[in-house]
Amino acid sequence: MNFPATEKEVKIAVDSKSLTAVETVYRSIRERIINGLYLHGSKLRVEPLAREMKVSGSTVREALTRLSSDRLVMIEGRKGFRVMPMSLDDLRDITRARMTLECAALHESIAVGGDDWEVQLVSAYHRLTLAEERLLQRPDESFSHWEDANKLFHDALGAGASSEWLRHFGDILFHQSERYRRSSSCVPSSREDVREEHKRIFDATINRNSEEALDALRNHIERSQKVLQKSLKNDLSA
């Protein structure tokens, strides 16, 4: 089945000249899984994907194997590939792991981050506040823009840390959380609360108040999980 290209997929296509075929296919399939275009637990057939994306079957297999390392795809031996199932237990596990990694990165950023880190953080927060305003005014049109700005903000919080591994695994976990958020279509009643939570995180971080910033970030991630759990409990098995 063919799906219309998402905004991110269009960008991927534009950037594809500087990417390998595997990287391009990897990003496109990842975007479709995160957006729920490929339902959790559904079969991913190599040859139809190869024909649709105009690449070889080996390219698709390599991309799907990479996605299995991100736990977005599962390999079923000789049976092929399937979109990783979603569950409330998985969401709780992702939340615990995110709190551990993001708080570690934020703690180090506050301790050693320099002027460049602060400038990046201020810029990311400003972009997020603009996206939040648009989301409140036009929720159906602005969710993707908000999601992009939200990720940039969370990336910026930990960007002052020296560990590449923290950022790498944090990125994987954030995409996993994004997948659950998109499945829930965001909860309208929570948007003002989320906006205030982001402000508390930013204010404490930019003032180098590590204890307050870490507490605000932990509460933000944990509350997000609880909101999603409530929204998704009728659709996912615990």
Summary of the structure (lengths in Angstrom):
residues: 238
radius of gyration: 18.4
end to end distance: 29.6
largest distance: 54.3
contacts: 722
relative contact order: 0.12
helix: 76%
strand: 3%
